[in-house]
Amino acid sequence: MDFESKYDIAATANFIHIHNFTRVALQFPDHLLKDSTKVVAALRKRLQSLTQPSVTGNWNETNIGLFVMADTTYGSCCVDEVGASHINADVVIHYGHTCFSPTTTLPAYFVYGKASISTADCAESISKYAMTNSKPVLVLYGLEYAHSIQQIRQSLQESSILKVHFADVPSSFMLPSKDITKINGVLEPASDCSNTSTINGDSGTTYSMGGLIWKLPDGQSIDDYLLFWIGIDNSAFANIVLTFNVCEIVRYDATENQVMTDLSQQRRILKRRYYLVERSKDANIVGILVGTLAVAGYLHIINQMMELITGAGKRAYTLVMGRPNPAKLANFPECDVFVYVSCAQTALLDSKEYLAPVITPFEATIAFSRGSQWTGAYVMEFGNLINLPHVEVQNQEKEARFSFFQGGYVEDLDNQEHVEEEREREALALVNSTEKALQLRDNCNSLVHSGARSGAEFLAKRSYQGLNMPNENTSPEAFVIGRRGRASVYEDEKNKRELP
């Protein structure tokens, strides 16, 4: 496949030219950054052919600024609106894998790329499962294989395979959420790469996930379908497995040209997430990690999580640190659990290396809502949680809750009338800092807390509280000249050696 076809140079340049964008941000993931200079050169050449020459005979393509963005603050699958705002960009051209999360302020154009695939072998595999399985087949795929779906669809139609349904790819152009009515920001499917009749039907249930959109007729459930995934085992596929965990799912590996039916490793993730939910119920201090500054609705879900956590009688702190890692989160040992607010494809963090669990907003809703039970359904997009009814904590009965980890009944709801008393206790904890406590670790490499209810109380019980300025003498000290020279022989040491 040639270079210009892989990066859709002609379509991208035509998009920039039609909308008269003058400052264009080109966002590349790390593995595609090596091609960024070639993409810029190809775009400039194509824009030159589309732009009319001026009176002096010079081309006006120099008025169009192309800026390459790399090393995004958060996940590379999301549109980096923060980085684009530094150059006052009009639009962001996103290259590579994307989660298709809705933007907030800037429009975006997506270039998915075109991965190689054997369409004949893939169509034969789909046909095999469609004829041997009693369920209808729903074909989902990674966006990098969207260019070959039409050819696979035609091959199955020639074989008279009627029980196969395909998800469609929405338009590559996304408007910011303030310009559309839906929170997901997905436009209608593009006519050149989808079968719009499957979406624009009379009635039915519409699904949208990871840049794909499909519609099921009335009376049919997604559980009645066999899901056939075309692509690699990545975060997009993990979202499909967790969200539709009841469905039978198979995966076609286009690089190996074989079908994978063993999904035990992916199914085990759901058990791990349930364990983290149960462990989070015993938390006293919760840290809210901001994992995105661009996905529409992130401020709303942060405030919603804050209300949920404080309503459950726990302390919440909001932390902004870019991409989280074990070293960063280790600086906040007072937090018993972290709630990670990010896009759906970066929300699942393998927290085995972390000192505290890292859960999603959906898992936090289950953990901190009294009386809620996990039915097995799983929600990845936090936008789907915004319209959920809020839990009225004051109307709940104050009764003990059984903790699987403490092995008994515990009470973790604070009386609302004791709020002022709790604040006074925090202030007193800062003053009475003479009490020392060591950091203990259990066999699971997690911190053993001493029941602190706030960050101030936890700080007062730490054995090391940082560098403290002496309070005896507040007057400024006279400056002292330090040593000069190299570390091997300072000037004062050299003078001493020269003395007899």
Buried (B, 14 or more C-beta within 10 A) or exposed (E): EEEBEBBBBBBBBBBBBEEEBEBBBBBBBEEBBEBBEEBBEBBBEBBBEBBEEEEEEEBEBEEBBBBEBBEBBBBBBBBBBBBBBEEEBBBBBBBBBBBBBBBBEBBBBBBBBBBEBEBEBBBBBBBEBBEEBEBBBBBBBBBBBBBBBBEBBEBBEEBEBEBBBBBBBBBBBBBBBEEBEEBBBBBEBBEEBBBEEBBEEEEBEEBBBBBBBBBBEEEEEBEEBBBBBBBBBEBBBBBBBBBBBEBBBBBBBBEEBEBEEEBEEBEEBBEBBBEBBBBBBBBBBBBBBBBBBBBBBBEBBBEBBBBBBBBBBBBBBBBEBEEBEBEBBEEBBBBBBBBBBBBBBBBBBEBEEBBBBBBBBBBBBBBBBBEEEBEEEBBBBBBBBBEEEEBEBEEBEEEEEEBEEEEEEEEBBBEEEEEEEBEEBBEEBEEEBEEEEEBEEEEEEBBEBEEBBBBBBBBBBBEEEEEEEEEEEEEEEEEEEEEEEEEEEBEEEEEEEEEE
